[in-house]
Amino acid sequence: MRRILIGVLGPGEGAGQREMDDATLIGELVAKAGWAVLTGGRVAGVMGAAAKGARAAGGLTIGILPSHDTLGASPAVDVVLATGLGEARNAVIALSANAVVVCGMNAGTASEVALALRAKKPVILLRPDEIASRFFRGLDADSVRVAMSAGETIEMLRGLLLSHSGPRKAV
């Protein structure tokens, strides 16, 4: 049986402490649910925090790096894929994940979310600001959910993954 991949998205170097704390807890809860954490693979910000949380809980972590080598990969990532794709690696993350959780926002994260929505992937915005929430829900209100805690996020994921029916069914 294939592992469910949960993309955990958010800012790298510009991530705030709340986003990193949320990502750490999401990583832990995703691992405890038996799913794998998929990130951009770097040690910075939300990517590194989600991988650390999942690793601490004994989960599988996968990182999709933009570079042609594995330098800069988080030591908490089990499977490191060096793509050489630069920012285009965002498409690999968005299309490979069964669902994505968003902890914070920047331009790179927005591109990942847009690509996930285009592919009709479930997206959960964790504690988004009003602008991000309104924008992404305006693009696809059926695919975007808003959660106010990590626990609520995991419960939403359970429901979405059981009910999501598309070309890449997650169950």
Buried (B, 14 or more C-beta within 10 A) or exposed (E): EEEBBBBBBBBBEBBBEEBBBBBBBBBBBBBBBEBBBBBBBBBBBBBBBBBBBBBEBEBBBBBBBBBEEEEBBBEBBBEBBBBEBEEEBBBBBBBBBBBBBBBBBBEBBBBBBBBBBBBBBBBBBBBBEEEBBEBBBEEBEEBBBBBEEBEBBBEBBEEBBEEBEEEBEBE
